Amino acid sequence: MEATQEAQLTVPADLPDIDLRHHGDTEVGDGLADFAVNVRTGMPPAWLAERIRASVADLAAYPDPRPARRAVARRHGRAVGEVLLTAGAAEAFVLMARVLAPQKAVVVHPQFTEPEAALRAAGHPVERVILGKDFALDPAAIPADADLVVIGNPTNPTSVLHPAAAVAALAAPGRTVIVDEAFMDCVPGEPETLTGKLPTGVAVVRSLTKTWGLAGLRAGYVLADPYLIERLAEAQPLWAVSTPALVAIEACSAPEAVAEAEGWAVALAAERDRLAAELTTRGIYVVPGARASFLCLCVPDALGIRALLRQRGYAVRRGDTFPGLGSDWLRITVRDRSSNDALLDVLGELGI
C-alpha cells in the first residue's frame, strides 16, 4: 500500500482531538502476545536484577543520587552539573513543562505524545508540525518564532532516526529544543545522538526503560546546560528517584553495560530489517529506514486488523492516537525471530 501523508505543516494542537494519554501498555493483557509495548522482553538481565534486589537493604536511608549522576556524566562525557536524574523520561517532560514558559511551543509529530500532554496540562498552548513523506525532518518547517521545540530521535512511533545535524539545526537564540532520545540506545554506535555535543539551548532526555526492561522502576535522565538543570531540580520533588532506580542507572551507565546494550542493538537491527522486508514483500508500507525497536506500518483498515489480531492472541499498537497518523496505521514491536514469525503467520492467515 502506498502511504498517504501530509506535507510538513503547522496546525493548532487542539485540532483534531486525539487521546494523547493512550499508550501501548493499555493494549496488552489477557494473555496477549505483546507487540504493542516497546520494552525489551526477558529483561532485566540477571546481573542487573541482582543489583536491584540488593539495593532493597538500603531502603531505610534516603536515596543518594550522586554516584548515579557521576556515572551518567562519565557515560556521555558531560559535566555532573549537566545531568538530572528523573523517574523515567515522563517525569522529565513534566518538569520541563513546569519550568519553561514558552510563548510558542511546537511539538514535531508523529511522536511520543507525553511531552505535548505535559505541556497542555501545564497550561501552555501548543502547535504541531506534522512531518511529510517518510517523516523526514526539515528544520525549515519549524516556525521561526517557536521558542520551544520538542522532537523524538529516533522517533516513536515512526522509528525514523533524524540526522544529528538536522536536529541541532533546530537550536536558535531564545529557543529551547527538547530531544527525546529514549530509543537512541537501539541504534548501534548512537551516531546521531546529541549527548556528546549538547548544542546551546538543547536538552536531551534519555530513558533506561526500553533496553533494560525497567518500565516499572522508572529510570531516566536529562542532559542540559547547568542553569536549566538547576531549574529543573528545583521543580523536582525531593528524592524523586528511588534507591533501586539509582542503582540501576549507575549500573546501566557502566562501560560493560553500554557494551552489552550495543551487542543487543546490533542483533536487533538485523531482525528488525528482516521483519520489515517480509512485511514489505506482502505489500505493506513500512516506514523506511527504521532504526528503533519497532516498525510503523500503513495498512488499510488497521484498526480492524488490530481487532482481529487481538482475537488471535496478539496485541499491536494502534496508530490513530498519534497526531499525524490515522486509522490506517499500526506500530509493532520487534521481538525475537520465532515470535516475529508467529505474528507473520497470523497475518498471513488474515490475508495480509
ABEGO torsion letter per residue (X at the ends): XBBBBBBBBBBBAAOBBBBAABBAAAABEGGBBBAABABBBGOBBAAAAAAAAAAAAAAABBBBAAAAAAAAAAAAGBBAAABBBBBEAAAAAAAAAAABBBABBBBBOBBBAAAAAAAAAAGBBBBBBBBBBGGBBBAAABBAABABBBBBOBBOAAGBBBBAAAAAAABBBGBBBBBBAAAAAABBGGAABAAAAGBBGBBBBBBAAAAAGAAAAGBBBBBBBAAAAAAAAAABBBGABBAAAAAAAAAAABAAAAAAAAAAAAAAAAAAAAAAAAAAAAGBBBBBGBABABBBBBBBGAAAAAAAAAAAGBBBBBAAABBGBBAABBBBBBBBAAAAAAAAAAAAAAGX
